[in-house]
């Protein structure tokens, strides 16, 4: 690195300006954190949805609602396919 580049890099660092690899690393970290947060939120929503589906199945079954009616309600409430709903009810109640 030439002397002028060293002086410029030192001044940029003092002023908090990221250059070259530092800038790429910082951007990568920020994007990674954002992606991690977003994935965590999505994962949390999916887990919460699964809990809600399980609770709905348990409550309906304890009230004596037939399995096919429970499956139909899951299709309406949670936008599942009929096959997925039947499978979830069967798995939960077995």
Residue frames as a rotation matrix with the C-alpha (Angstrom) as fourth column:
UNK 1
0.592 0.806 0.000 0.00
0.806 -0.592 0.000 0.00
0.000 0.000 -1.000 0.00
UNK 2
-0.172 -0.626 0.760 1.36
0.565 -0.695 -0.444 3.40
0.807 0.353 0.474 -0.93
UNK 3
-0.853 -0.251 -0.458 1.94
0.522 -0.443 -0.729 6.04
-0.019 -0.861 0.508 1.71
UNK 4
-0.796 0.598 0.092 -0.97
-0.557 -0.785 0.272 8.14
0.234 0.165 0.958 0.41
UNK 5
-0.030 0.798 -0.602 -3.30
-0.181 0.587 0.789 5.14
0.983 0.133 0.127 0.68
UNK 6
-0.359 -0.180 -0.916 -2.12
0.783 0.475 -0.401 4.48
0.507 -0.861 -0.030 4.23
UNK 7
-0.993 -0.007 -0.117 -2.77
0.065 -0.862 -0.503 8.09
-0.097 -0.508 0.856 5.21
UNK 8
-0.492 0.865 -0.095 -6.21
-0.681 -0.315 0.661 8.01
0.542 0.390 0.744 3.61
UNK 9
-0.021 0.459 -0.888 -7.06
0.221 0.868 0.444 4.66
0.975 -0.187 -0.120 5.27
UNK 10
-0.679 -0.295 -0.672 -5.95
0.706 -0.013 -0.708 5.96
0.200 -0.955 0.217 8.67
UNK 11
-0.937 0.348 0.008 -8.03
-0.345 -0.925 -0.161 9.13
-0.049 -0.154 0.987 8.28
UNK 12
-0.246 0.884 -0.398 -11.05
-0.515 0.229 0.826 7.14
0.821 0.408 0.399 7.11
UNK 13
-0.195 0.117 -0.974 -10.74
0.595 0.803 -0.023 4.80
0.780 -0.584 -0.226 10.10
UNK 14
-0.910 -0.192 -0.367 -10.52
0.411 -0.532 -0.741 7.76
-0.052 -0.825 0.563 12.50
UNK 15
-0.737 0.669 -0.097 -13.68
-0.676 -0.730 0.107 9.21
0.001 0.144 0.990 11.02
UNK 16
-0.319 0.621 0.716 -15.47
-0.309 0.646 -0.698 5.87
-0.896 -0.444 -0.014 11.23
UNK 17
0.411 0.397 -0.820 -15.59
-0.898 0.024 -0.439 5.28
-0.155 0.917 0.367 7.50
UNK 18
0.274 -0.271 0.923 -15.28
-0.057 0.953 0.297 1.62
-0.960 -0.134 0.246 6.62
UNK 19
0.184 -0.298 -0.937 -13.22
-0.961 -0.254 -0.108 0.78
-0.206 0.920 -0.333 3.57
UNK 20
-0.411 -0.496 -0.764 -12.54
-0.772 0.635 0.003 -2.30
0.484 0.592 -0.645 1.48
UNK 21
-0.534 0.122 -0.837 -12.77
0.200 0.980 0.016 -5.58
0.822 -0.159 -0.547 3.37
UNK 22
-0.955 0.183 -0.234 -13.92
0.202 -0.182 -0.963 -3.91
-0.218 -0.966 0.137 6.58
UNK 23
-0.515 0.798 -0.313 -16.92
-0.818 -0.567 -0.100 -2.50
-0.257 0.204 0.945 4.77
UNK 24
-0.235 0.391 -0.890 -17.74
-0.580 0.678 0.452 -5.87
0.780 0.622 0.067 3.21
UNK 25
-0.758 -0.094 -0.646 -17.45
0.389 0.730 -0.562 -7.63
0.524 -0.677 -0.516 6.55
UNK 26
-0.887 0.439 -0.144 -19.65
-0.130 -0.536 -0.834 -5.06
-0.443 -0.722 0.532 8.30
UNK 27
-0.309 0.803 -0.509 -22.31
-0.948 -0.216 0.234 -5.27
0.078 0.555 0.828 5.59
UNK 28
-0.359 0.115 -0.926 -22.20
-0.215 0.956 0.202 -9.05
0.908 0.271 -0.319 5.73
UNK 29
-0.926 0.000 -0.378 -22.62
0.360 0.300 -0.883 -9.01
0.114 -0.954 -0.278 9.51
UNK 30
-0.692 0.704 -0.161 -25.58
-0.543 -0.655 -0.526 -6.63
-0.476 -0.276 0.835 9.31
UNK 31
-0.161 0.639 -0.752 -27.27
-0.876 0.259 0.407 -8.68
0.455 0.724 0.518 6.62
UNK 32
-0.574 -0.129 -0.809 -26.59
0.086 0.973 -0.216 -11.87
0.814 -0.194 -0.547 8.55
UNK 33
-0.959 0.244 -0.145 -28.08
0.116 -0.129 -0.985 -10.41
-0.259 -0.961 0.095 11.73
UNK 34
-0.412 0.851 -0.325 -31.16
-0.857 -0.483 -0.179 -9.21
-0.309 0.205 0.929 9.87
UNK 35
-0.179 0.305 -0.936 -31.55
-0.614 0.709 0.348 -12.56
0.769 0.636 0.060 8.14
UNK 36
-0.815 -0.194 -0.547 -31.09
0.254 0.728 -0.636 -14.36
0.522 -0.657 -0.544 11.47
UNK 37
-0.829 0.558 -0.035 -33.72
-0.256 -0.436 -0.863 -12.21
-0.496 -0.707 0.504 13.14
UNK 38
-0.186 0.787 -0.588 -36.13
-0.982 -0.131 0.136 -12.72
0.030 0.602 0.798 10.28
UNK 39
-0.337 0.014 -0.942 -35.57
-0.271 0.956 0.111 -16.49
0.902 0.292 -0.318 10.27
UNK 40
-0.965 -0.048 -0.257 -36.04
0.231 0.310 -0.922 -16.56
0.124 -0.950 -0.288 14.03
UNK 41
-0.586 0.804 -0.097 -39.30
-0.646 -0.537 -0.543 -14.67
-0.489 -0.256 0.834 13.76
UNK 42
-0.061 0.554 -0.831 -40.56
-0.881 0.362 0.305 -17.00
0.469 0.750 0.466 11.04
UNK 43
-0.604 -0.227 -0.764 -39.53
0.056 0.944 -0.324 -20.04
0.795 -0.239 -0.558 13.04
UNK 44
-0.967 0.253 -0.032 -41.29
-0.006 -0.149 -0.989 -18.63
-0.255 -0.956 0.146 16.09
UNK 45
-0.296 0.897 -0.328 -44.46
-0.924 -0.356 -0.139 -17.99
-0.241 0.262 0.934 14.11
UNK 46
-0.154 0.193 -0.969 -44.38
-0.567 0.786 0.246 -21.54
0.810 0.587 -0.011 12.72
UNK 47
-0.852 -0.195 -0.486 -43.95
0.255 0.655 -0.712 -23.01
0.457 -0.730 -0.508 16.21
UNK 48
-0.793 0.609 -0.012 -46.78
-0.358 -0.482 -0.800 -20.85
-0.493 -0.630 0.600 17.55
UNK 49
-0.148 0.737 -0.659 -49.00
-0.969 0.026 0.247 -21.96
0.200 0.675 0.710 14.66
UNK 50
-0.419 -0.071 -0.905 -48.26
-0.135 0.991 -0.015 -25.63
0.898 0.116 -0.424 15.40
UNK 51
-0.980 0.080 -0.181 -49.14
0.191 0.134 -0.972 -25.09
-0.054 -0.988 -0.146 19.07
UNK 52
-0.526 0.829 -0.190 -52.40
-0.732 -0.554 -0.396 -23.41
-0.433 -0.069 0.899 18.09
UNK 53
-0.131 0.442 -0.887 -53.31
-0.757 0.533 0.377 -26.26
0.640 0.721 0.265 15.74
UNK 54
-0.680 -0.201 -0.705 -52.57
0.192 0.879 -0.436 -28.83
0.707 -0.432 -0.560 18.44
UNK 55
-0.930 0.363 -0.058 -54.60
-0.064 -0.315 -0.947 -26.91
-0.362 -0.877 0.316 21.01
UNK 56
-0.304 0.853 -0.424 -57.53
-0.949 -0.312 0.054 -26.63
-0.086 0.419 0.904 18.61
UNK 57
-0.253 0.163 -0.954 -57.45
-0.377 0.891 0.253 -30.36
0.891 0.424 -0.164 17.92
UNK 58
-0.870 -0.158 -0.467 -57.28
0.327 0.524 -0.787 -31.21
0.369 -0.837 -0.404 21.63
UNK 59
-0.803 0.594 -0.042 -60.09
-0.380 -0.566 -0.732 -28.85
-0.458 -0.572 0.680 22.59
UNK 60
-0.161 0.771 -0.616 -62.42
-0.960 0.022 0.278 -30.01
0.227 0.637 0.737 19.83
UNK 61
-0.358 -0.023 -0.933 -61.76
-0.138 0.990 0.029 -33.67
0.923 0.139 -0.358 20.55
UNK 62
-0.965 -0.024 -0.260 -62.34
0.250 0.198 -0.948 -33.19
0.074 -0.980 -0.185 24.29
UNK 63
-0.555 0.818 -0.150 -65.73
-0.661 -0.543 -0.517 -31.63
-0.505 -0.188 0.842 23.45
UNK 64
-0.157 0.473 0.867 -66.66
0.181 0.877 -0.446 -34.72
-0.971 0.087 -0.223 21.43
UNK 65
0.420 0.245 -0.874 -66.32
-0.736 -0.472 -0.486 -33.19
-0.531 0.847 -0.017 17.96
UNK 66
0.831 -0.081 0.551 -65.80
0.292 0.906 -0.307 -35.91
-0.474 0.416 0.776 15.30
UNK 67
-0.094 -0.995 0.032 -62.38
0.460 -0.015 0.888 -36.16
-0.883 0.098 0.459 13.66
UNK 68
-0.292 -0.014 0.956 -63.63
0.955 -0.066 0.290 -35.26
0.059 0.998 0.033 10.19
UNK 69
0.777 0.584 0.235 -65.28
0.546 -0.811 0.210 -32.07
0.313 -0.035 -0.949 11.50
UNK 70
0.588 -0.664 -0.462 -62.06
0.199 -0.435 0.878 -31.11
-0.784 -0.609 -0.124 13.30
UNK 71
-0.366 -0.751 0.549 -60.14
0.725 0.139 0.675 -31.62
-0.583 0.645 0.494 10.04
UNK 72
0.140 0.508 0.850 -62.63
0.908 -0.408 0.094 -29.44
0.394 0.759 -0.518 8.15
UNK 73
0.953 0.200 -0.229 -62.26
0.288 -0.830 0.477 -26.67
-0.095 -0.520 -0.849 10.73
UNK 74
0.153 -0.972 -0.176 -58.46
0.355 -0.112 0.928 -26.84
-0.922 -0.205 0.328 10.44
UNK 75
-0.302 -0.197 0.933 -58.79
0.952 -0.011 0.306 -26.39
-0.050 0.980 0.190 6.69
UNK 76
0.565 0.626 0.537 -60.91
0.642 -0.743 0.191 -23.27
0.519 0.236 -0.822 7.22
UNK 77
0.974 -0.064 -0.218 -59.01
0.127 -0.640 0.757 -21.72
-0.188 -0.765 -0.616 10.13
UNK 78
0.305 -0.951 -0.057 -55.40
-0.100 -0.091 0.991 -22.53
-0.947 -0.297 -0.123 9.27
UNK 79
0.564 0.002 -0.826 -55.54
-0.800 -0.247 -0.546 -22.75
-0.205 0.969 -0.138 5.45
UNK 80
-0.486 -0.666 0.566 -54.36
-0.477 0.744 0.467 -26.37
-0.732 -0.043 -0.680 5.42
UNK 81
-0.493 0.352 -0.795 -55.12
-0.685 0.407 0.605 -28.85
0.537 0.843 0.041 2.70
UNK 82
0.573 0.796 0.197 -57.67
-0.768 0.437 0.469 -31.50
0.287 -0.420 0.861 3.64
UNK 83
0.587 -0.422 -0.691 -54.99
0.214 0.904 -0.370 -34.21
0.781 0.069 0.621 3.54
UNK 84
-0.521 -0.816 0.250 -52.70
0.011 -0.300 -0.954 -32.24
0.854 -0.494 0.165 5.87
UNK 85
-0.221 0.526 0.821 -55.54
-0.908 -0.418 0.024 -31.60
0.356 -0.740 0.570 8.30
UNK 86
0.805 0.528 -0.270 -56.59
-0.430 0.834 0.346 -35.26
0.408 -0.163 0.898 8.40
UNK 87
0.219 -0.824 -0.522 -52.96
0.373 0.566 -0.736 -36.30
0.902 -0.034 0.431 8.93
UNK 88
-0.622 -0.462 0.633 -52.48
-0.324 -0.584 -0.744 -33.80
0.713 -0.668 0.214 11.78
UNK 89
0.220 0.786 0.578 -55.69
-0.943 0.021 0.331 -34.89
0.248 -0.618 0.746 13.52
UNK 90
0.824 0.089 -0.560 -54.75
-0.093 0.995 0.021 -38.54
0.560 0.035 0.828 13.16
UNK 91
-0.119 -0.968 -0.219 -51.22
0.320 0.172 -0.932 -37.98
0.940 -0.181 0.289 14.42
UNK 92
-0.544 -0.080 0.835 -52.33
-0.592 -0.669 -0.450 -35.84
0.595 -0.739 0.316 17.36
UNK 93
0.275 0.802 0.531 -55.05
-0.958 0.179 0.226 -38.21
0.086 -0.570 0.817 18.52
UNK 94
0.582 -0.088 -0.808 -53.09
-0.148 0.966 -0.212 -41.44
0.800 0.243 0.549 18.14
